[in-house]
Amino acid sequence: MKHLSFRMGLITLMAGFALCASSAIAQDAASTYKAKCAMCHGADGKGGKMGTRDFASADVKAESDAQLVDIVTKGKGKMPSYSGKLKDTEIKDLVAYIRTLAK
């Protein structure tokens, strides 16, 4: 019984750490978006400035995460490349954050 209780406590602790980590990642992605993207795409992701697209548009929603990662990494049109400026994990987290703005 002691082992089961210890394991359950350990699982609960690990789940708490995972929740805190995912919250921190989301917060970091939101900060990155605010610093690097919001000036053109808007704080709410509705776009419009400089011809940027609304993240809630059917076109953007139809793009895969891999396509959006590629766009952020390499740039597209007037959008600059963030290769070498953001880590791959930061770009993936940023795409996940952009998906939340599409809701």
URGIVEN-V749390 format. One record per residue. N is the residue number from 1. SS is DSSP state (@ for helix, = for strand, . for the rest). PSI is psi as a letter, one per 20 degrees, with the letter a starting at -180 (none if undefined). OMEGA is omega in whole degrees, 0 to 359 (none if undefined). Layout:
n,ss,psi,omega
N,SS,PSI,OMEGA
N,SS,PSI,OMEGA
//
This chain:
n,ss,psi,omega
1,.,h,179
2,@,g,182
3,@,g,180
4,@,g,179
5,@,g,178
6,@,g,180
7,@,g,180
8,@,h,177
9,@,g,179
10,@,g,178
11,@,g,179
12,@,g,179
13,@,g,180
14,@,h,178
15,@,h,177
16,@,g,177
17,@,g,180
18,@,g,179
19,@,g,178
20,@,g,180
21,@,g,180
22,@,h,176
23,@,g,178
24,@,h,178
25,@,g,179
26,@,h,179
27,@,g,177
28,@,g,179
29,@,h,178
30,@,h,178
31,@,g,178
32,@,g,179
33,@,g,181
34,@,g,183
35,@,h,190
36,@,h,191
37,.,h,189
38,@,h,182
39,@,h,179
40,@,h,185
41,@,i,181
42,.,q,181
43,.,h,182
44,.,j,178
45,.,j,182
46,.,i,176
47,.,b,178
48,.,g,180
49,@,p,177
50,@,k,178
51,@,j,179
52,.,q,182
53,.,q,175
54,.,p,181
55,.,i,178
56,.,i,181
57,.,q,179
58,@,h,180
59,@,g,182
60,@,g,179
61,@,h,181
62,@,i,179
63,.,q,178
64,.,r,175
65,@,h,180
66,@,h,178
67,@,g,179
68,@,h,176
69,@,g,180
70,@,g,179
71,@,g,180
72,@,g,182
73,@,g,186
74,@,i,186
75,.,r,179
76,=,p,182
77,.,c,180
78,.,i,182
79,=,p,181
80,.,r,174
81,.,q,175
82,.,j,174
83,=,p,181
84,.,i,178
85,.,h,176
86,=,q,176
87,.,q,179
88,@,g,180
89,@,h,178
90,@,h,179
91,@,g,178
92,@,g,178
93,@,h,178
94,@,g,177
95,@,g,177
96,@,h,178
97,@,g,179
98,@,h,178
99,@,h,179
100,@,h,179
101,@,i,182
102,.,i,183
103,.,none,none
//
